Amino acid sequence: MISSASTSAAAARKKPKSDLRSPQESKWRSGAQQRIYGRRLLEALRATRGGGAGGTPPAGPRAIKDAADSALALTARGQTRWSRSLLFGRCRRRKVLLKSGGKIRRRRPPRPTRKFVSEAAIEPQPPVLKGKKVRDRLRVLSRLVPGCRKLSAPTLLEETADYVAALEMQVKTMRALADALSAAALSSPAGESAPAVES
């Protein structure tokens, strides 16, 4: 009896750990989502290089970052504020967005600014968010996550968690792509160009 009770108590303590990740974070850790992003990343990089035409200079670091972020936002399908900000915020990315493919869900109409202000004034804030230091950190965080300024604290934290999980997947995919390109370059004979990486 004692051993069974202790076992059940230990299982009860361990059970909540599996629910710590939100559905958005778990989505970015799935293999299918990583494959979708890898395919769109390759398409965006090819579009950045002008379709691989001869004499085209290699894309710079900024162009590669823009292509990677655009592919990431397309993979998110515009379901979050940060992805919509990456998709529509900069006109210089439009050429890459049009060529990299993907479907974007219809954007919901934004809520009036007055409603956000009134809700922030009426909604009671928990004591932990009343400190000036915490408010300053939230303000800095809202500037780091695209499209997340002037959000309430709970919404900002949700967007941040999803954005961080997406960035982790982005780094993992780009590292795997770089390793594959390096291996292809080393295995190819001298004087021959490395074969194109297929998604």
ABEGO torsion letter per residue (X at the ends): XAAAAAAAAAAAAAAAAAAABBAAAAAAABAAAAAAAAAAAAAAAAAAAGGGBBGBBBBBAAAAAAAAAAAAAAAAGGABAAAAAAAAABAAAAAAAAAAEEBBBBBBBBBBAAAAAAAAAABBBBAAAABAAAAAAAAAAAAABBGABGBBAAAAAAAAAAAAAAAAAAAAAAAAAAAAAAAAAAABBBGBBBBBBBX
